[in-house]
Amino acid sequence: MTSPSISVVIPALNEARNIQYVLDRIPGDIHEVILVDGKSVDNTVAVAQSTRPDVCVVNQTRKGKGNALACGFEVATGDVIAMVDADGSADPGEIPRFVDALIGGADFAKGTRFAQGGGSNDITPLRRIGNDCLTTVFNIAYRRRYSDLCYGYNVFWRSCLSALRLDASTPQPSGGAKLWGDGFEVETLIHVRAAVAGLRVAEVPSYESSRLHGSSNLNATRDGLRVFRTMFAEWPGRHRVPMAELMAAPSPGPAITASGTGTSATEEEPVR
């Protein structure tokens, strides 16, 4: 078959020191690169445009990594969409490996650090245990056999967007609260909805590096709890669970967190 066109979506907030490294490693045959800027106060956009003049810069409609991805997905025109973080932890050079999985019959290709050919120099033993626990719960609840739930490197056919149901158009709620799916829970939300929709998912070995510069806003315990809440709230056939009820759910303990954009703003709890 003809090689599919690929849109790379990169959510970024204050990643001026990292974005050139990421853009320089994107394969040359990419259809388009979409940088979704979360109102950076450094030179993220200027560095991106200087490094890659053809980059498409999109401004977020709300706040949070989930909203950034939704905004990027909305304008993507390629056959395939690749989610790549702006901190240098994921290697864009691996994109062809993910696309091969799609051409081979998968609807969705998710990265895994824990298959042969994958790895991480950013994971701690405690986070690995947390990730294993959350992955096990997910596999039981959604009848999957994933080896790595909490990793944010994903590539999928654009036709899958209708199953993921991410919203980019709703205005920011008064008071600045996030909508459901706007925060770091978005990656688990994507996997849950892909599973519920019955998408064919292939795990692809990937190597996670440490963030190049700056510090991540991800927190093992807080974001592990967010993953758990997302699995619980999206359970098929359940009523929509109020956030107050989810907040009362017991914490699953520390969890490995998917590499993110390292936002400097505090991640608030989303509203539903």
N, C-alpha and C positions, 0 to 999 in steps of 0.2 A: 504494500500500500504506500501511497505518498506520505512522506514524513509530515506529521501534524505541525501546525504552527503553534508556538509556545509563548504564552504571556507569563512573565515573571512578576509577581506582586511582592513588594518589599515594604512592610510597615516600618516607619522610622520616627523616632523622637530623640533629638539631640545626639545624633550618631555621626557628627562631622569627622571624627577621627577614625571611624570604621568603614564608612560607606564606600570610599574609593577602593579599599581592599576587596569588598564584596563585588562591586561593579566590574572590577578588572578581571574577575574570575568567572563571569558569566560567559557561557559558550557563544561563539560568534554567529551562530545561525538562529538565534532567538528572534522571534517575531516582534516582541515589544517588551520593554521594561517599565513597570509602573511603580513609582515611588509614592507611597501614601504618607504625607507628612502630618504629624500631630502637633502642628504649631511649634516647631522647634525654635529655640531661642539662640542656637548657634548657627553655624554655616552649613548645616546638613544639605539643604537644597542647592546652595551655590556650589558646593563641592561635587554633588551628584551631577549637576548640569555641566560642570567643567570636565568631569571625568568621562561622562557619556552624554554628549549634546542631544541625543535623540531620546533621552529619558522623558517619560510622561509623568509630570508631577501632579498629584491629586491631593487636595486638602480634605481632612476628615470632616464629617458632618457632626460627629459627637466626640466622645473621648474613649480611649481604651484600644487595646490591640484588636479586639474583636470587631469593633466598628471600623478600624483601619483596614482590616482584611475585607470586610463587606464593601467598603468604598472602592477598593482596588478590584474586587471581583466584578462589581457593577459596570466598570468601564473596560474590562478586559475583552479583547476581540479574538484571541487565539483559540485554536481547537482545544488546547490544553492549558491549564493554569498551574503554575508552580509557586508555592509559598516559601519564601526565603527570608530569614531573619537578617537584620541589618548590622548585627554585632560581630559578624565574622565567625560565628560558631558553626554554621552550616556551609558546606562547600557547594557553590553553584555548579561546579564542574561535575557534580554527581547527577545533575538533572537528566542527562541522556539515559542513565541507568533506570531512573523512574519511568521515563517515557517508554523504554523498552517493555516494561511491565504492562503498561497500558496497551501498547500495540499487541502484546501477547494475549490480551483478553480481559485485563482488569479494568474496572471502572475507576478505581481509586488506588493510588500507590502511596503507602505510608512508610516513612522511614523507621528503621529499627536499629538501635545501637547494639543489640544483643543477639544478632545473628552473625554467622560466619561472614567476615568481610566488613563488619561494622565495629564500632567501639566508641569510647569517649575518654578524654583526658580531663573532663570537668565533673565527673560524677563521684560522689562519696559513697562509702558502703552503706551509710544510713539512708541516703536518698535512693540507693538501689533497692534496698529492702522495701521502702515505701512505695516505689514504683511497681515492684513485683506484686505487692498486696493489692494495689489499685487495679493493676492489669488483671489479676485473678478475679476480682469482683466484677470487673467489666465483662470478662470472658464468660463468667457464669450467667450474668444478668442478660447479656445480649448474644449469647451463643456464638462467640468468636474464639479464635485461638491466637490472639496477638501475643507477641513477646515483649512489646514496649508500647504502652499506651501514651505515656507523657513525653512525647517528642514531637516537635512542631514542624518537621520537614515533611510536607505532603504535596503530591502532584496528582491532578485528576482531570478528567475530561470536563470541559466547561458545561456540557449538557447535564452534569450532576448538580449544578447550582440550585435547580428547582427542588431537589431533595434536601439540600442543606438549609434552605429557608433563612438566610441571613438578611437582615434589614439594614439598608444604608440611608433610607430616605426620611425616617421619622425624626423630627427635631429633638434636640437635647431636652430632656425633662427639666422643669424648673428646679432650681437648686443644684443642678449639675449631676444628679444621680445617673448611673449607667442603666441602660436597658439590658434585659437578659441577653447574654451573648456578647456584650460589648467588652468585657474584661478578658482576663487570661483563661477563663473557662471556655473560651471559644473553641479551642482545639479539641477538648473532650466533647463539646457540643457537636462539632462536626463529625467526630467518630460515632457518636451515638446515633445521629440522624442518618449517617451512611449505613449503619447496621440495621436500623429500623426500616429503611427503604430497600434493604436487601441488595445493596451494591456489592459487586465483586471486588474485594479488597486484597491487594497483594502487599506483603511486607518487603521492603527493599533495604538491604544492609547500607548503613550510612555511618560516617565517622563524625562525631561531635567534638569540635575543638573548644577551648576556653574562649570566652569573650576577649576581644583584642584590647579594648580600652574601656574605661569606665566600669561602673558596677550595675548589676541587674537589680531590678525592683522585685524580682520574684522571691517568694518566701516559701520554704519547703512545707511548713506546717499549714500556713494560711492557704496556700494554693493547692496543697493536697486535699484540704477540706473542701475547697471549691470544686475540685474534680469529683469528689464524692457526692456533693450536693447536685451537681449537674447530672450525674448518672441516675440519682434518685428522682430528681424533678422530671426528667425526660422519659422515665420508665413507661413503656407502651401501656395504654389503657388507664394510666393514673389520671386523677384530676390534676389540674395545674396547682402545684403546691405553693402556698404563700411563702415569701422569703422568711417571715418570722418563724414559720415551722421548720424551714430548712436550717435556720440559724441554731435551732435547738437540737439538730442532729449531732450525734457524738462525733468527735474528731477522729479520723482514721490514723492520725499521727503523721510524722514527716513523710514527704513524698518527693521524689525527684521531679523537677519542674522542667518543662520544655524550654529550650533556649528562646528568649524573646528579644524584644527591641530595647530592653533596658530603659524603660521610661523613667523619667525622674519624678513624675507626679505620682502621688499615692493612688493605688488601685482601690476604689471603693466597691462595696457590694452592689451588684446590679439590682434593678427593680424589675418586676414582671408586669 
